[in-house]
């Protein structure tokens, strides 16, 4: 892998992380507003777990590959990966009660993540 390929992959990964953080921030702002700062702090602490799941799912579905694919393949893989990320996150919040994470924020985050990542991947 050449220097340009490595640099491009790093830029894509950083862009994916920014899209995930932005989507979650928008979802928190819509659902929680400014009134529940303790829940907002927890959401921000949970984001690294979402990023780790994103790395795993994107790698499984080939979204970190630099090989050119059809647009339909990218969108379908992205849809499945984002859905899996947020299903796992919902399961974690259900089984581990110390995670006081709003499932509505997760649904909003999933929708915003798909939209932002689809725009970014395109």
C-alpha positions in Angstrom: 0.0 0.0 0.0 1.5 3.3 -1.1 1.7 6.5 0.8 -1.3 8.0 -1.1 -3.5 5.0 -0.4 -2.6 5.1 3.3 -3.4 8.8 3.5 -6.7 8.4 1.7 -7.7 5.5 4.0 -6.9 7.6 7.1 -8.9 10.6 5.7 -11.8 8.2 5.1 -11.7 6.8 8.6 -11.5 10.2 10.2 -14.4 11.4 8.1 -16.5 8.3 9.1 -15.8 9.1 12.8 -16.7 12.7 12.4 -20.0 11.7 10.7 -20.8 9.3 13.5 -20.1 12.0 16.2 -22.1 14.6 14.3 -25.1 12.2 13.8 -25.1 11.4 17.5 -24.8 15.0 18.5 -27.7 16.0 16.3 -29.8 13.2 17.7 -29.0 14.2 21.3 -29.8 17.8 20.5 -33.2 16.8 19.0 -34.2 14.5 21.8 -32.6 15.8 24.9 -32.0 19.5 24.3 -30.0 21.4 26.9 -32.0 20.3 29.9 -30.3 16.9 30.7 -26.6 17.5 30.7 -25.8 14.3 32.7 -27.4 12.2 29.9 -25.6 14.2 27.3 -22.3 13.5 29.1 -23.1 9.8 29.1 -23.9 9.8 25.4 -20.5 11.4 24.7 -18.8 8.7 26.9 -20.7 6.0 24.9 -19.5 7.3 21.5 -16.1 5.6 21.6 -17.9 2.3 21.9 -19.9 3.2 18.8 -16.7 4.1 17.0 -15.2 0.7 17.9 -18.3 -1.1 16.6 -18.1 1.1 13.5 -14.6 0.0 12.8 -15.6 -3.6 13.2 -18.7 -3.5 11.1 -17.2 -1.3 8.3 -14.3 -3.7 8.1 -16.6 -6.7 7.9 -18.8 -5.2 5.1 -15.8 -3.9 3.2 -16.5 -0.2 3.6 -12.8 0.6 4.4 -11.7 -0.9 1.1 -10.2 1.5 -1.4 -11.5 -0.7 -4.3 -14.1 1.0 -6.5 -17.6 -0.5 -6.0 -21.0 0.1 -7.4 -22.9 2.8 -5.7 -25.7 0.4 -4.8 -23.2 -2.0 -3.2 -21.8 0.8 -1.0 -25.3 2.0 0.1 -26.5 -1.5 0.9 -23.4 -2.4 2.8 -23.6 0.9 4.6 -27.2 0.4 5.5 -26.5 -3.1 6.9 -23.4 -2.0 8.8 -25.2 1.1 10.4 -28.2 -1.1 11.3 -26.0 -3.7 12.9 -24.0 -1.0 14.9 -27.2 0.4 16.4 -28.8 -2.9 17.0 -25.8 -4.0 19.0 -25.8 -0.6 20.8 -29.5 -1.1 21.7 -28.8 -4.6 22.9 -25.9 -3.3 25.1 -28.2 -0.7 26.6 -30.8 -3.3 27.3 -28.5 -5.9 28.9 -26.3 -3.6 30.8 -28.6 -1.4 32.8 -25.8 1.0 33.9 -25.9 2.3 30.3 -28.7 4.9 30.6 -28.8 5.5 26.9 -32.0 6.7 25.3 -33.1 4.3 22.5 -34.8 7.1 20.7 -31.4 8.8 20.4 -30.1 5.6 19.0 -32.8 5.5 16.4 -32.2 9.1 15.4 -28.5 8.5 15.4 -28.9 5.5 13.1 -30.9 7.5 10.6 -28.6 10.5 10.7 -25.5 8.3 10.6 -26.7 6.6 7.5 -27.5 9.8 5.7 -24.3 11.5 6.7 -22.1 8.5 5.9 -23.9 7.9 2.6 -23.1 11.5 1.6 -19.5 11.1 2.8 -19.0 7.7 1.1 -20.4 8.9 -2.2 
